[in-house]
Amino acid sequence: MLKIRFVNDKKLEAGCDEAGRGCLAGPVFASAVILPLDFKNELLNDSKKINKKNRLILRKIIEKEALAWAVASMTPAEIDDINILNGSIFSMHKAIRKLDIQPERLLIDGNRFKPFKSIEHHTIIKGDGKYMAIAAASILAKTYRDEYMEKIHEEFPNYDWQNNKGYPTPKHKAAIRLFGITNYHRKSFRLAEQLKIPY
């Protein structure tokens, strides 16, 4: 059962998570979500453990019932410029900055983060399977990124982004070998090395 609170006090907690960190193509997306204290949903979990249909159902519920939510992204060019770790962190910063309500505590999925203003933050490994706010953020980041990748799949169908969402599947890597890279690919991911590694 996911926990609703990290600390049982009156501080507003925002959960933060990203999607697309391990991809060869496409932006990294991040979300920040502040849930009400009485929020409950049996479906809510780490987005990777939920099917597409239920992720979309949850997205509507989260967007309707959250006290505040936001989604932001960093482009492949920005990722190439600052690296994927910083791209993931700064996309979370962008999402937090977009919230209608400023949180007083940040719950971050993973083990790396850079302070945002002077807001208290906690990094939580596999936090999207432990805290509702992080799980909610993972749902939004995942669904918004998936929709983006499905859209640009229409522009470059050979790379199968509709299915792989930019991750290094055999079909995606084979397409890079055959057609080269696009403006949506991350050049900093040393694609030549990636292509040698079995998925």
Contact map, one row per residue, 1 for C-alpha under 8 A:
1110000000000000000000000000000000000000000000000000000000000000000000000000000000000000000000000000000000000000000000000000000001000000000000000000000000000000000000000000000000000000000000000000000
1111000000000000000000000000000000000000000010000000000000000000000000000000000000000000000000000000000000000000000000000000000011110000000000000000000000000000000000000000000000000000000000000000000
1111110000000000000000000000000000000000000000000000000000000000000000000000000000000000000000000000000000000000000000000000000001110000000000000000000000000000000000000000000000000000000000000000000
0111110000000000000000000000000000001010000000000000000000000000000000000000000000000000000000000000000000000000000000000000000000111000000000000000000000000000000000000000000000000000000000000000000
0011111100001000000000000000000000001000000000000000000000000000000000000000000000000000000000000000000000000000000000000000000000110000000000000000000000000000000000000000000000000000000000000000000
0011111100001000000000000000000000000000000000000000000000000000000000000000000000000000000000000000000000100000000000000000000000100000000000000000000000000000000000000000000000000000000000000000000
0000111110000000000000000000000000000000000000000000000000000000000000000000000000000000000000000000000000000000000000000000000000000000000000000000000000000000000000000000000000000000000000000000000
0000111111000000000000000000000000000000000000000000000000000000000000000000000000000000000000000000000000000000000000000000000000000000000000000000000000000000000000000000000000000000000000000000000
0000001111100000000000000000000000000000000000000000000000000000000000000000000000000000000000000000000000000000000000000000000000000000000000000000000000000000000000000000000000000000000000000000000
0000000111110000000000000000000000000000000000000000000000000000000000000000000000000000000000000000000000000000000000000000000000000000000000000000000000000000000000000000000000000000000000000000000
0000000011111000000000000000000000000000000000000000000000000000000000000000000000000000000000000000001110000000000000000000000000000000000000000000000000000000000000000000000000000000000000000000000
0000000001111100000000000000000001000000000000000000000000000000000000000000000000000000000000000000001110000000000000000000000000000000000000000000000000000000000000000000000000000000000000000000000
0000110000111110000000000000000001100000000000000000000000000000000000000000000000000000000000000000001111100000000000000000000000001000000000000000000000000000000000000000000000000000000000000000000
0000000000011111000000000000000111100000000000000000000000000000000000000000000000000000000000000000001111100000000000000000000000001100000000000000000000000000000000000000000000000000000000000000000
0000000000001111100000000000000111000000000000000000000000000000000000000000000000000000000000000000000001111000000000000000000000111111100000000000000000000000000000000000000000000000000000000000000
0000000000000111110000000000011110000000000000000000000000000000000000000000000000000000000100000000000001111000000000000000000000001100110000000000000000000000000000000000000000000000000000000000000
0000000000000011111000000000011100000000000000000000000000000000000000000000000000000000000100000000000000011000000000000000000100000110110010000000000000000000000000000000000000000000000000000000000
0000000000000001111110000001111000000000000000000000000000000000000000000000000000000001001100000000000000000000000000000000000000000000110011000000000000000000000000000000000000000000000000000000000
0000000000000000111110000001110000000000000000000000000000000000000000000000000000000000000000000000000000000000000000000000000000000000010011001000000000000000000000000000000000000000000000000000000
0000000000000000011111100111100000000000000000000000000000000000000000000000000000000000000000000000000000000000000000000000000000000000000001001000000000000000000001100000000000000000000000000000000
0000000000000000011111100001000000000000000000000000000000000000000000000000000000011001000000000000000000000000000000000000000000000000000000000000000000000000000000000000000000000000000000000000000
0000000000000000000111110000000000000000000000000000000000000000000000000000000000000000000000000000000000000000000000000000000000000000000000000000000000000000000000100000000000000000000000000000000
0000000000000000000111111100000000000000000000000000000000000000000000000000000000000000000000000000000000000000000000000000000000000000000000000000000000000000000011110000000000000000000000000000000
0000000000000000000001111100000000000000000000000000000000000000000000000000000000000000000000000000000000000000000000000000000000000000000000000000000000000000000001110000000000000000110010100000000
0000000000000000000000111110000000000000000000000000000000000000000000000001000000000000000000000000000000000000000000000000000000000000000000000000000000000000000001100000000000000001110000000000000
0000000000000000000100111111000000000000000000000000000000000000000000000011000000000000000000000000000000000000000000000000000000000000000000000000100000000000000001000000000000000001110000000000000
0000000000000000000100001111100000000000000000000000000000000000000000001111001000000000000000000000000000000000000000000000000000000000000000001000000000000000000000000000000000000001000000000000000
0000000000000000011110000111110000000000000000000000000000000000000000001111000000000011001000000000000000000000000000000000000000000000000000001000000000000000000000000000000000000000000000000000000
0000000000000000011100000011111000000000000000000000000000000000000000111100000000000001001000000000000000000000000000000000000000000000000011011000000000000000000000000000000000000000000000000000000
0000000000000001111000000001111100000000000000000000000000000000000000111000000000000001001100100000000000000000000000000000000000000000110110000000000000000000000000000000000000000000000000000000000
0000000000000001110000000000111110000000000000000000000000000000000011110000000000000000000100110000000000000000000000000000000000000000110110000000000000000000000000000000000000000000000000000000000
0000000000000111100000000000011111000000000000000000000000000000000011100000000000000000000100110010000000000000000000000000000000000100100000000000000000000000000000000000000000000000000000000000000
0000000000000111000000000000001111100000000000000000000000000000011111000000000000000000000000000000000000000000000000000000000000001101100000000000000000000000000000000000000000000000000000000000000
0000000000011110000000000000000111110000000000000000000000000000011110000000000000000000000000000000001000000000000000000000000000001000000000000000000000000000000000000000000000000000000000000000000
0000000000001100000000000000000011111010000000000000000000000000111100000000000000000000000000000000000000000000000000000000000000011000000000000000000000000000000000000000000000000000000000000000000
0000000000000000000000000000000001111110000000000000000000000000111000000000000000000000000000000000000000000000000000000000000000000000000000000000000000000000000000000000000000000000000000000000000
0001100000000000000000000000000000111110000000000000000000000000000000000000000000000000000000000000000000000000000000000000000000000000000000000000000000000000000000000000000000000000000000000000000
0000000000000000000000000000000000011111000000000000000000000000000000000000000000000000000000000000000000000000000000000000000000000000000000000000000000000000000000000000000000000000000000000000000
0001000000000000000000000000000000111111100000000000000000000000100000000000000000000000000000000000000000000000000000000000000000000000000000000000000000000000000000000000000000000000000000000000000
0000000000000000000000000000000000000111110000000000000000000000000000000000000000000000000000000000000000000000000000000000000000000000000000000000000000000000000000000000000000000000000000000000000
0000000000000000000000000000000000000011111100000000000000000000000000000000000000000000000000000000000000000000000000000000000000000000000000000000000000000000000000000000000000000000000000000000000
0000000000000000000000000000000000000001111100000000000000000000000000000000000000000000000000000000000000000000000000000000000000000000000000000000000000000000000000000000000000000000000000000000000
0000000000000000000000000000000000000000111110000000010001000000000000000000000000000000000000000000000000000000000000000000000000000000000000000000000000000000000000000000000000000000000000000000000
0000000000000000000000000000000000000000111111000000000001000000000000000000000000000000000000000000000000000000000000000000000000010011000000000000000000000000000000000000000000000000000000000000000
0100000000000000000000000000000000000000001111101100000000000000000000000000000000000000000000000000000000000000000000000000000110010011000000000000000000000000000000000000000000000000000000000000000
0000000000000000000000000000000000000000000111111100000000000000000000000000000000000000000000000000000000000000000000000000000110000010011000000000000000000000000000000000000000000000000000000000000
0000000000000000000000000000000000000000000011111110001000000000000000000000000000000000000000000000000000000000000000000000000100000010011001000000000000000000000000000000000000000000000000000000000
0000000000000000000000000000000000000000000001111110000000000000000000000000000000000000000000000000000000000000000000000000000000000000000000000000000000000000000000000000000000000000000000000000000
0000000000000000000000000000000000000000000011111110000000000000000000000000000000000000000000000000000000000000000000000000000000000000000000000000000000000000000000000000000000000000000000000000000
0000000000000000000000000000000000000000000011111111011000000000000000000000000000000000000000000000000000000000000000000000000000000000000000000000000000000000000000000000000000000000000000000000000
0000000000000000000000000000000000000000000000111111111000000000000000000000000000000000000000000000000000000000000000000000000000000000000000000000000000000000000000000000000000000000000000000000000
0000000000000000000000000000000000000000000000000111111100000000000000000000000000000000000000000000000000000000000000000000000000000000000000000000000000000000000000000000000000000000000000000000000
0000000000000000000000000000000000000000000000000011111110000000000000000000000000000000000000000000000000000000000000000000000000000000000000000000000000000000000000000000000000000000000000000000000
0000000000000000000000000000000000000000001000000111111111000000000000000000000000000000000000000000000000000000000000000000000000000000000000000000000000000000000000000000000000000000000000000000000
0000000000000000000000000000000000000000000000100111111111100000000000000000000000000000000000000000000000000000000000000000000000000000001000100000000000000000000000000000000000000000000000000000000
0000000000000000000000000000000000000000000000000001111111110000000000000000000000000000000000000000000000000000000000000000000000000000000000100000000000000000000000000000000000000000000000000000000
0000000000000000000000000000000000000000000000000000111111111000000000000000000000000000000000000000000000000000000000000000000000000000000000000000000000000000000000000000000000000000000000000000000
0000000000000000000000000000000000000000001100000000011111111100000000000000000000000000000000000000000000000000000000000000000000000000001000000000000000000000000000000000000000000000000000000000000
0000000000000000000000000000000000000000000000000000001111111110000000000000000000000000000000000000000000000000000000000000000000000001001100100000000000000000000000000000000000000000000000000000000
0000000000000000000000000000000000000000000000000000000111111111000000000000000000000000000000000000000000000000000000000000000000000000000000000000000000000000000000000000000000000000000000000000000
0000000000000000000000000000000000000000000000000000000011111111100000000000000000000000000000000000000000000000000000000000000000000000000000000000000000000000000000000000000000000000000000000000000
0000000000000000000000000000000000000000000000000000000001111111110000000000000000000000000000000000000000000000000000000000000000000001000000000000000000000000000000000000000000000000000000000000000
0000000000000000000000000000000000000000000000000000000000111111110110000000000000000000000000000000000000000000000000000000000000000000000000000000000000000000000000000000000000000000000000000000000
0000000000000000000000000000000000000000000000000000000000011111110000000000000000000000000000000000000000000000000000000000000000000000000000000000000000000000000000000000000000000000000000000000000
0000000000000000000000000000000000110010000000000000000000001111111000000000000000000000000000000000000000000000000000000000000000000000000000000000000000000000000000000000000000000000000000000000000
0000000000000000000000000000000011110000000000000000000000000111111110000000000000000000000000000000000000000000000000000000000000000000000000000000000000000000000000000000000000000000000000000000000
0000000000000000000000000000000011110000000000000000000000000000111110000000000000000000000000000000100000000000000000000000000000000000000000000000000000000000000000000000000000000000000000000000000
0000000000000000000000000000000011100000000000000000000000000010011111000000000000000000000000000011100000000000000000000000000000000000000000000000000000000000000000000000000000000000000000000000000
0000000000000000000000000000001111000000000000000000000000000010011111100000000000000000000000000011000000000000000000000000000000000000000000000000000000000000000000000000000000000000000000000000000
0000000000000000000000000000001110000000000000000000000000000000000111110000000000000000000000110110000000000000000000000000000000000000000000000000000000000000000000000000000000000000000000000000000
0000000000000000000000000000111100000000000000000000000000000000000011111000000000000000000000100100000000000000000000000000000000000000000110010000000000000000000000000000000000000000000000000000000
0000000000000000000000000000111000000000000000000000000000000000000001111100000000000000001101100000000000000000000000000000000000000000000000000000000000000000000000000000000000000000000000000000000
0000000000000000000000000011110000000000000000000000000000000000000000111110000000000000001001000000000000000000000000000000000000000000000000000000000000000000000000000000000000000000000000000000000
0000000000000000000000000011100000000000000000000000000000000000000000011111011000000011011000000000000000000000000000000000000000000000000000000000000000000000000000000000000000000000000000000000000
0000000000000000000000000111000000000000000000000000000000000000000000001111111000000000000000000000000000000000000000000000000000000000000000000000000000000000000000000000000000000000000000000000000
0000000000000000000000001111000000000000000000000000000000000000000000000111111100000000000000000000000000000000000000000000000000000000000000000000000000000000000000000000000000000001111000000000000
0000000000000000000000000000000000000000000000000000000000000000000000000011111110000000000000000000000000000000000000000000000000000000000000000000000000000000000000000000000000000000010000000000000
0000000000000000000000000000000000000000000000000000000000000000000000000111111111100010000000000000000000000000000000000000000000000000000000000000000000000000000000000000000000000000000000000000000
0000000000000000000000000010000000000000000000000000000000000000000000000111111111110110000000000000000000000000000000000000000000000000000000000000000000000000000000000000000000000000010100000000000
0000000000000000000000000000000000000000000000000000000000000000000000000001111111110000000000000000000000000000000000000000000000000000000000000000000000000000000000000000000000000000011100000000000
0000000000000000000000000000000000000000000000000000000000000000000000000000111111100000000000000000000000000000000000000000000000000000000000000000000000000000000000000000000000000000000000000000000
0000000000000000000000000000000000000000000000000000000000000000000000000000011111110110000000000000000000000000000000000000000000000000000000000000000000000000000000000000000000000000000000000000000
0000000000000000000000000000000000000000000000000000000000000000000000000000011111111110000000000000000000000000000000000000000000000000000000000000000000000000000000000000000000000000000100000000000
0000000000000000000010000000000000000000000000000000000000000000000000000000001101111111000000000000000000000000000000000000000000000000000000000000000000000000000000000000000000000000000000000000000
0000000000000000000010000000000000000000000000000000000000000000000000000000000000111111100000000000000000000000000000000000000000000000000000000000000000000000000000000000000000000000000000000000000
0000000000000000000000000000000000000000000000000000000000000000000000000000001001111111110000000000000000000000000000000000000000000000000000000000000000000000000000000000000000000000000000000000000
0000000000000000000000000001000000000000000000000000000000000000000000000100011001111111111000000000000000000000000000000000000000000000000000000000000000000000000000000000000000000000000000000000000
0000000000000000010010000001110000000000000000000000000000000000000000000100000000011111111100000000000000000000000000000000000000000000000000000000000000000000000000000000000000000000000000000000000
0000000000000000000000000000000000000000000000000000000000000000000000000000000000001111111110000000000000000001110000000000000000000000000000000000000000000000000000000000000000000000000000000000000
0000000000000000000000000000000000000000000000000000000000000000000000000100000000000111111111000000000000000000000000000000000000000000000000000000000000000000000000000000000000000000000000000000000
0000000000000000010000000001110000000000000000000000000000000000000000011100000000000011111111100000000000000000000000000000000000000000000000000000000000000000000000000000000000000000000000000000000
0000000000000001110000000000011100000000000000000000000000000000000000010000000000000001111111110000000000000000000000000000000000000000000000000000000000000000000000000000000000000000000000000000000
0000000000000000000000000000000000000000000000000000000000000000000000000000000000000000111111111000000000000000000100000000000000000000000000000000000000000000000000000000000000000000000000000000000
0000000000000000000000000000000000000000000000000000000000000000000000011000000000000000011111111100000000000000000000000000000000000000000000000000000000000000000000000000000000000000000000000000000
0000000000000000000000000000011100000000000000000000000000000000000001110000000000000000001111111110000000000000000000000000000000000000000000000000000000000000000000000000000000000000000000000000000
0000000000000000000000000000001100000000000000000000000000000000000001000000000000000000000111111110010000000000000000000000000000000000000000000000000000000000000000000000000000000000000000000000000
0000000000000000000000000000000000000000000000000000000000000000000000000000000000000000000011111110010000000000000000000000000000000000000000000000000000000000000000000000000000000000000000000000000
0000000000000000000000000000000000000000000000000000000000000000000001100000000000000000000001111111000000000000000000000000000000000000000000000000000000000000000000000000000000000000000000000000000
0000000000000000000000000000000100000000000000000000000000000000000111000000000000000000000000111111110000000000000000000000000000000000000000000000000000000000000000000000000000000000000000000000000
0000000000000000000000000000000000000000000000000000000000000000000110000000000000000000000000000111110000000000000000000000000000000000000000000000000000000000000000000000000000000000000000000000000
0000000000000000000000000000000000000000000000000000000000000000001100000000000000000000000000000011111000000000000000000000000000000000000000000000000000000000000000000000000000000000000000000000000
0000000000000000000000000000000000000000000000000000000000000000000000000000000000000000000000011011111100000000000000000000000000000000000000000000000000000000000000000000000000000000000000000000000
0000000000111100000000000000000001000000000000000000000000000000000000000000000000000000000000000000111111000000000000100000000000000000000000000000000000000000000000000000000000000000000000000000000
0000000000111100000000000000000000000000000000000000000000000000000000000000000000000000000000000000011111000000000000110000000000000000000000000000000000000000000000000000000000000000000000000000000
0000000000111100000000000000000000000000000000000000000000000000000000000000000000000000000000000000001111100000000000111100000000000000000000000000000000000000000000000000000000000000000000000000000
0000000000001111000000000000000000000000000000000000000000000000000000000000000000000000000000000000001111110000000000111100000000000000000000000000000000000000000000000000000000000000000000000000000
0000010000001111000000000000000000000000000000000000000000000000000000000000000000000000000000000000000011111000000000001111001000001100000000000000000000000000000000000000000000000000000000000000000
0000000000000011100000000000000000000000000000000000000000000000000000000000000000000000000000000000000001111110100000001111001000000100000000000000000000000000000000000000000000000000000000000000000
0000000000000011100000000000000000000000000000000000000000000000000000000000000000000000000000000000000000111110000000000011111100000100000000000000000000000000000000000000000000000000000000000000000
0000000000000000000000000000000000000000000000000000000000000000000000000000000000000000000000000000000000011111000000000011111000000000000000000000000000000000000000000000000000000000000000000000000
0000000000000000000000000000000000000000000000000000000000000000000000000000000000000000000000000000000000011111100000000011100000000000000000000000000000000000000000000000000000000000000000000000000
0000000000000000000000000000000000000000000000000000000000000000000000000000000000000000100000000000000000000111110000000010000000000000000000000000000000000000000000000000000000000000000000000000000
0000000000000000000000000000000000000000000000000000000000000000000000000000000000000000100000000000000000010011111000000010000000000000000000000000000000000000000000000000000000000000000000000000000
0000000000000000000000000000000000000000000000000000000000000000000000000000000000000000100000000000000000000001111100000000000000000000000000000000000000000000000000000000000000000000000000000000000
0000000000000000000000000000000000000000000000000000000000000000000000000000000000000000000000000000000000000000111111111000000000000000000000000000000000000000000000000000000000000000000000000000000
0000000000000000000000000000000000000000000000000000000000000000000000000000000000000000000010000000000000000000011111100000000000000000000000000000000000000000000000000000000000000000000000000000000
0000000000000000000000000000000000000000000000000000000000000000000000000000000000000000000000000000000000000000001111100000000000000000000000000000000000000000000000000000000000000000000000000000000
0000000000000000000000000000000000000000000000000000000000000000000000000000000000000000000000000000000000000000001111110000000000000000000000000000000000000000000000000000000000000000000000000000000
0000000000000000000000000000000000000000000000000000000000000000000000000000000000000000000000000000001111000000001111111000000000000000000000000000000000000000000000000000000000000000000000000000000
0000000000000000000000000000000000000000000000000000000000000000000000000000000000000000000000000000000111000000001001111100000000000000000000000000000000000000000000000000000000000000000000000000000
0000000000000000000000000000000000000000000000000000000000000000000000000000000000000000000000000000000011110000001000111110000000000000000000000000000000000000000000000000000000000000000000000000000
0000000000000000000000000000000000000000000000000000000000000000000000000000000000000000000000000000000011110000000000011111000000000000000000000000000000000000000000000000000000000000000000000000000
0000000000000000000000000000000000000000000000000000000000000000000000000000000000000000000000000000000000111111100000001111101000000000000000000000000000000000000000000000000000000000000000000000000
0000000000000000000000000000000000000000000000000000000000000000000000000000000000000000000000000000000000111110000000000111111000000000000000000000000000000000000000000000000000000000000000000000000
0000000000000000000000000000000000000000000000000000000000000000000000000000000000000000000000000000000000001110000000000011111000000000000000000000000000000000000000000000000000000000000000000000000
0000000000000000000000000000000000000000000000000000000000000000000000000000000000000000000000000000000000001100000000000001111111000000000000000000000000000000000000000000000000000000000000000000000
0000000000000000000000000000000000000000000000000000000000000000000000000000000000000000000000000000000000111100000000000011111111100110000000000000000000000000000000000000000000000000000000000000000
0000000000000000100000000000000000000000000011100000000000000000000000000000000000000000000000000000000000001000000000000000011111111111010000000000000000000000000000000000000000000000000000000000000
0100000000000000000000000000000000000000000011000000000000000000000000000000000000000000000000000000000000000000000000000000011111110110000000000000000000000000000000000000000000000000000000000000000
1110000000000000000000000000000000000000000000000000000000000000000000000000000000000000000000000000000000000000000000000000011111110110000000000000000000000000000000000000000000000000000000000000000
0111110000000010000000000000000000000000000000000000000000000000000000000000000000000000000000000000000000000000000000000000001111111110000000000000000000000000000000000000000000000000000000000000000
0111100000000010000000000000000000100000000110000000000000000000000000000000000000000000000000000000000000000000000000000000000111111111000000000000000000000000000000000000000000000000000000000000000
0001000000001111000000000000000011100000000000000000000000000000000000000000000000000000000000000000000000100000000000000000000100111111100000000000000000000000000000000000000000000000000000000000000
0000000000000111100000000000000110000000000000000000000000000000000000000000000000000000000000000000000000111000000000000000001111111111110000000000000000000000000000000000000000000000000000000000000
0000000000000010100000000000000000000000000111100000000000000000000000000000000000000000000000000000000000000000000000000000001111111111111000000000000000000000000000000000000000000000000000000000000
0000000000000010000000000000000010000000000110000000000000100100000000000000000000000000000000000000000000000000000000000000000100011111111100000000000000000000000000000000000000000000000000000000000
0000000000000011110000000000011110000000000000000000000000000000000000000000000000000000000000000000000000000000000000000000000000001111111110000000000000000000000000000000000000000000000000000000000
0000000000000001111000000000011000000000000001100000000000000000000000000000000000000000000000000000000000000000000000000000000100000111111111000000000000000000000000000000000000000000000000000000000
0000000000000000000000000000000000000000000001100000001001100000000000000000000000000000000000000000000000000000000000000000000000000011111111100000000000000000000000000000000000000000000000000000000
0000000000000000000000000000011000000000000000000000000000100000000000100000000000000000000000000000000000000000000000000000000000000001111111110000000000000000000000000000000000000000000000000000000
0000000000000000111000000000111000000000000000000000000000000000000000100000000000000000000000000000000000000000000000000000000000000000111111111000000000000000000000000000000000000000000000000000000
0000000000000000011100000000100000000000000000100000000000000000000000000000000000000000000000000000000000000000000000000000000000000000011111111100000000000000000000000000000000000000000000000000000
0000000000000000000000000000000000000000000000000000001100100000000000000000000000000000000000000000000000000000000000000000000000000000001111111110000000000000000000000000000000000000000000000000000
0000000000000000000000000000100000000000000000000000000000000000000000100000000000000000000000000000000000000000000000000000000000000000000111111111000000000000000000000000000000000000000000000000000
0000000000000000001100000011100000000000000000000000000000000000000000000000000000000000000000000000000000000000000000000000000000000000000011111111100000000000000000000000000000000000000000000000000
0000000000000000000000000000000000000000000000000000000000000000000000000000000000000000000000000000000000000000000000000000000000000000000001111111110000000000000010000000000000000000000000000000000
0000000000000000000000000000000000000000000000000000000000000000000000000000000000000000000000000000000000000000000000000000000000000000000000111111111000000000000000000000000000000000000000000000000
0000000000000000000000000000000000000000000000000000000000000000000000000000000000000000000000000000000000000000000000000000000000000000000000011111111100000000000000000000000000000000000000000000000
0000000000000000000000000100000000000000000000000000000000000000000000000000000000000000000000000000000000000000000000000000000000000000000000001111111110000000110011000000000000000000000000000000000
0000000000000000000000000000000000000000000000000000000000000000000000000000000000000000000000000000000000000000000000000000000000000000000000000111111111000000111010000000000000000000000000000000000
0000000000000000000000000000000000000000000000000000000000000000000000000000000000000000000000000000000000000000000000000000000000000000000000000011111111100000010000000000000000000000000000000000000
0000000000000000000000000000000000000000000000000000000000000000000000000000000000000000000000000000000000000000000000000000000000000000000000000001111111110000100000000000000000000000000000000000000
0000000000000000000000000000000000000000000000000000000000000000000000000000000000000000000000000000000000000000000000000000000000000000000000000000111111111011110000000000000000000000000000000000000
0000000000000000000000000000000000000000000000000000000000000000000000000000000000000000000000000000000000000000000000000000000000000000000000000000011111111000000000000000000000000000000000000000000
0000000000000000000000000000000000000000000000000000000000000000000000000000000000000000000000000000000000000000000000000000000000000000000000000000001111111000000000000000000000000000000000000000000
0000000000000000000000000000000000000000000000000000000000000000000000000000000000000000000000000000000000000000000000000000000000000000000000000000000111111110000000000000000000000000000000000000000
0000000000000000000000000000000000000000000000000000000000000000000000000000000000000000000000000000000000000000000000000000000000000000000000000000000011111111110000000000000000000000000000000000000
0000000000000000000000000000000000000000000000000000000000000000000000000000000000000000000000000000000000000000000000000000000000000000000000000000000000011111000000000000001000000000000000000000000
0000000000000000000000000000000000000000000000000000000000000000000000000000000000000000000000000000000000000000000000000000000000000000000000000000000010011111100000000011001100000000000000000000000
0000000000000000000000000000000000000000000000000000000000000000000000000000000000000000000000000000000000000000000000000000000000000000000000000000000010001111111110000011000000000000000000000000000
0000000000000000000000000000000000000000000000000000000000000000000000000000000000000000000000000000000000000000000000000000000000000000000000000000110110001011111111000001000000000000000000000000000
0000000000000000000000000000000000000000000000000000000000000000000000000000000000000000000000000000000000000000000000000000000000000000000000000000111010001001111110000000000000000000000000000000000
0000000000000000000000000000000000000000000000000000000000000000000000000000000000000000000000000000000000000000000000000000000000000000000000000000010000000001111110000000000000000000000000000000000
0000000000000000000000000000000000000000000000000000000000000000000000000000000000000000000000000000000000000000000000000000000000000000000000000000000000000001111111111001000000000000000000000000000
0000000000000000000000100000000000000000000000000000000000000000000000000000000000000000000000000000000000000000000000000000000000000000000000000100110000000001111111100000000000000000000000000000000
0000000000000000000100111100000000000000000000000000000000000000000000000000000000000000000000000000000000000000000000000000000000000000000000000000100000000000100111110001000000000000000000000000000
0000000000000000000101111000000000000000000000000000000000000000000000000000000000000000000000000000000000000000000000000000000000000000000000000000000000000000000111111001000000000000000000000000000
0000000000000000000000110000000000000000000000000000000000000000000000000000000000000000000000000000000000000000000000000000000000000000000000000000000000000000000101111101100000000000000000000100001
0000000000000000000000000000000000000000000000000000000000000000000000000000000000000000000000000000000000000000000000000000000000000000000000000000000000000000000100111111100000000000000000000000001
0000000000000000000000000000000000000000000000000000000000000000000000000000000000000000000000000000000000000000000000000000000000000000000000000000000000000000000000011111110000000000000000000000011
0000000000000000000000000000000000000000000000000000000000000000000000000000000000000000000000000000000000000000000000000000000000000000000000000000000000000011000000001111111000000000000000000000000
0000000000000000000000000000000000000000000000000000000000000000000000000000000000000000000000000000000000000000000000000000000000000000000000000000000000000011100101111111111100000000000000000000000
0000000000000000000000000000000000000000000000000000000000000000000000000000000000000000000000000000000000000000000000000000000000000000000000000000000000000000000000011111111110000000000000000110000
0000000000000000000000000000000000000000000000000000000000000000000000000000000000000000000000000000000000000000000000000000000000000000000000000000000000000000000000000111111111000000000000000010000
0000000000000000000000000000000000000000000000000000000000000000000000000000000000000000000000000000000000000000000000000000000000000000000000000000000000000110000000000011111111110000000000000000000
0000000000000000000000000000000000000000000000000000000000000000000000000000000000000000000000000000000000000000000000000000000000000000000000000000000000000010000000000001111111111000000000000000000
0000000000000000000000000000000000000000000000000000000000000000000000000000000000000000000000000000000000000000000000000000000000000000000000000000000000000000000000000000111111110000000000000010000
0000000000000000000000000000000000000000000000000000000000000000000000000000000000000000000000000000000000000000000000000000000000000000000000000000000000000000000000000000011111110000000000000000000
0000000000000000000000000000000000000000000000000000000000000000000000000000000000000000000000000000000000000000000000000000000000000000000000000000000000000000000000000000001111111000000000000000000
0000000000000000000000000000000000000000000000000000000000000000000000000000000000000000000000000000000000000000000000000000000000000000000000000000000000000000000000000000001111111100000000000000000
0000000000000000000000000000000000000000000000000000000000000000000000000000000000000000000000000000000000000000000000000000000000000000000000000000000000000000000000000000000100111111100000000000000
0000000000000000000000000000000000000000000000000000000000000000000000000000000000000000000000000000000000000000000000000000000000000000000000000000000000000000000000000000000000011111100000000000000
0000000000000000000000000000000000000000000000000000000000000000000000000000000000000000000000000000000000000000000000000000000000000000000000000000000000000000000000000000000000001111100000000000000
0000000000000000000000001110000000000000000000000000000000000000000000000001000000000000000000000000000000000000000000000000000000000000000000000000000000000000000000000000000000001111110000000000000
0000000000000000000000011100000000000000000000000000000000000000000000000001000000000000000000000000000000000000000000000000000000000000000000000000000000000000000000000000000000001111111000000000000
0000000000000000000000011100000000000000000000000000000000000000000000000001101100000000000000000000000000000000000000000000000000000000000000000000000000000000000000000000000000000001111110000000000
0000000000000000000000000000000000000000000000000000000000000000000000000001000100000000000000000000000000000000000000000000000000000000000000000000000000000000000000000000000000000000111111100000000
0000000000000000000000000000000000000000000000000000000000000000000000000000001100100000000000000000000000000000000000000000000000000000000000000000000000000000000000000000000000000000011111100000000
0000000000000000000000010000000000000000000000000000000000000000000000000000000000000000000000000000000000000000000000000000000000000000000000000000000000000000000000000000000000000000011111100100000
0000000000000000000000000000000000000000000000000000000000000000000000000000000000000000000000000000000000000000000000000000000000000000000000000000000000000000000000000000000000000000001111111100000
0000000000000000000000010000000000000000000000000000000000000000000000000000000000000000000000000000000000000000000000000000000000000000000000000000000000000000000000000000000000000000001111111110000
0000000000000000000000000000000000000000000000000000000000000000000000000000000000000000000000000000000000000000000000000000000000000000000000000000000000000000000000000000000000000000000001111111000
0000000000000000000000000000000000000000000000000000000000000000000000000000000000000000000000000000000000000000000000000000000000000000000000000000000000000000000000000000000000000000000001111111100
0000000000000000000000000000000000000000000000000000000000000000000000000000000000000000000000000000000000000000000000000000000000000000000000000000000000000000000000010000100000000000000011111111100
0000000000000000000000000000000000000000000000000000000000000000000000000000000000000000000000000000000000000000000000000000000000000000000000000000000000000000000000000000110010000000000000111111110
0000000000000000000000000000000000000000000000000000000000000000000000000000000000000000000000000000000000000000000000000000000000000000000000000000000000000000000000000000000000000000000000011111110
0000000000000000000000000000000000000000000000000000000000000000000000000000000000000000000000000000000000000000000000000000000000000000000000000000000000000000000000000000000000000000000000001111111
0000000000000000000000000000000000000000000000000000000000000000000000000000000000000000000000000000000000000000000000000000000000000000000000000000000000000000000000000100000000000000000000000011111
0000000000000000000000000000000000000000000000000000000000000000000000000000000000000000000000000000000000000000000000000000000000000000000000000000000000000000000000011100000000000000000000000000111
